[in-house]
Amino acid sequence: MPPKRKRAKPLTPKERETILRLHAEGVTRNEICRQTGRSAHAVSGIVKAAGGTFARAPEVVAATQAKQIDLRVRRQAIVDRLYSRTEAVLDRLEADKYSYVLTGPEGPEYIDAPHPPAQDERNLSNSIGGYLTSAAKLEQVDAGDGSADARSMLGALADGIRRLAGEADTGEG
């Protein structure tokens, strides 16, 4: 048998006045609940009984739009960073010299090679594919028309890079 719920003590006239004053000041229902220690149901009931409502459509719409713009800007900044990382990895793959470290029983050996070892190339190519896929997914959130084409093109590019990495791994191509 579930435990009995404790009934809240009745609201005092002073608490009702406080709730209505906070509502008139534009304080949100949740904030009024925090300040007064009363439930959302109780606060809403007091406001409704006084002819008020928490449906503040213009304020809510404006706040929602501002949040959406902020998130769009943040997503675009992440997309820019993903493309920058992609370019940096591609630059490393296409450089005239690829430097890496091999660690053996006699300590680290610093190697400069004309191209990356197959495993490094595959790993770097997979990173590029992941960056491009993530960027495409983030761009899709804000894209209108043409997003399917962009996803298709970026997906094909990522697949091509992975295929090249697989060929390099097996010594083909």
N, C-alpha and C positions, 0 to 999 in steps of 0.2 A: 504494500500500500504506500503510495507516494506521501511524502511528508506534507503536512498542512502548510499552506502559504500564510505567512503572517500578513494581516491586513495593516495597511498604512494608517497612521493616525489621520484624522480628518484635517483638511486644510483650514488654517485660521484665516480670518479676514485680511490680516497683514500679509500672509503668503499669497492670497489671491491678488491683492493689490500689487505686490512685487512682481508676480508673473505677468499681470496685465501691463505694468509699467515697462518691464523688459521687452515685452512683445511690441509695445508702441515705439520703443527705441530701435526696433529692427533686429533685436537679438534673436538668433536662431533657436528653434525648439530644443535642440540638443544642448546648446549652451545654457538655456534657461534651466533645463533639467540638472545640469552640472552645478549651477549656482544655487539652486533651491533644494537639491537632493530629492526632487520629486520625479516620478516616472513620466515618460513621454505621453502616456495615456492621460494621466492627471493634468499635465500642462495643456495638452491639446483640448481636453474637455473644458477647462476654465476659459481658454481663449475662444472656443466655439460657443460656449454659453454666453459670452459677452459680445457675440456677433463677429468675432475676428476669425482670421484664417492664417495659416502658415504658407499658403500658396502665394508666393511672391514671384510670380512668373517673370516680370522684367529683370529683377535682380538675379534670379536663378539663371535665366537665359544669358545675361551678360557675363556672369561668373563662369558658366559652362563654356561660352565662346572664348573667354580669356584663357581658360585652362587648355582648351583644344589648340589654340594658337601657340601657347607655350610648349605643349607636347609636340606639335608639328615642328617647331624650331629646334627642339632637342633631338627629335628623330633625324632631322636634316643634318645636324652637327655630327651625329653618330655615323650617318651615311657617308659624310665627307671624310671622317676618320677611317672608315672601312676602305674607301677608295684610296686614301693616302697609303694605308698599309699594303693594299694590293699593289700599288705602284712601286713601293719600296721593295717588296718581295720580287716583283718582276725585274726591277733594276738589278737586284742581287743575282737573280738567275741568268740575266743576259749580260752581266759584266764580263770583261775580257779575262778577269782573274777571279777565281772563287777561293776564298781562304776559309780554312776550317782546322780544327784541332783533333788529332787522334791521341787518345790516352792509352799508353801501353805499359808494360812492366818496367820500362826504363823512364817513365814520365811522359809528359805531354810532348807531342811532335806537331809543330805548326806547319801546315801544308798550304801551298799556293798551287792551284790547279787551273787548267784552262776552262774547266766546266765542273759543276758539282757532281759528286758521286750520285749514282742512280737513286739511292734511298733518300738522300737529301733533296734531290730534284722532285721526287714523288711527294715527299712531305711538304715541301714549299708549294708545289702545285696544288695539293689538297688544301693548303691554307688559303691560297688564292681563291679556289672554288668556294670555300666556306665564306670568305669575306664577301664575294660577289653575290652569293645566295642570300646572305644576311642583308646586304644592302638592298637587293631587289625586294625582299619581303618587307623591309621598312618603307621603301619607296611606294610599294603597293598600297600601304595604309592610306597615303595621301593622294594617290594617283586617281585620276578620273579615267578618261579614255586613253587607250594605248598602253595601259599597264600590262595587259596580257602579252603584247608585242615585246615590251621591255623585259619581262620575265623570261619569255621564250629566248630572246637574244642572249641574255646573261646566263641562262641555264645552258644554252648551247655552247657558249664560251667556256663555262666551267667544265662541261663534259669534255670539250676538246682538250683543255689543259690536263684533265685527269687521264685522258687517253694517251696524250704525249708523255706524261709521266710514266704510265705503264709501259710504253714502248721503250723509254729510256732505261727502265728497270730491267727489261729483258734483253736490252742491247739491240733492239730493232730500230728502224727509222733513222 
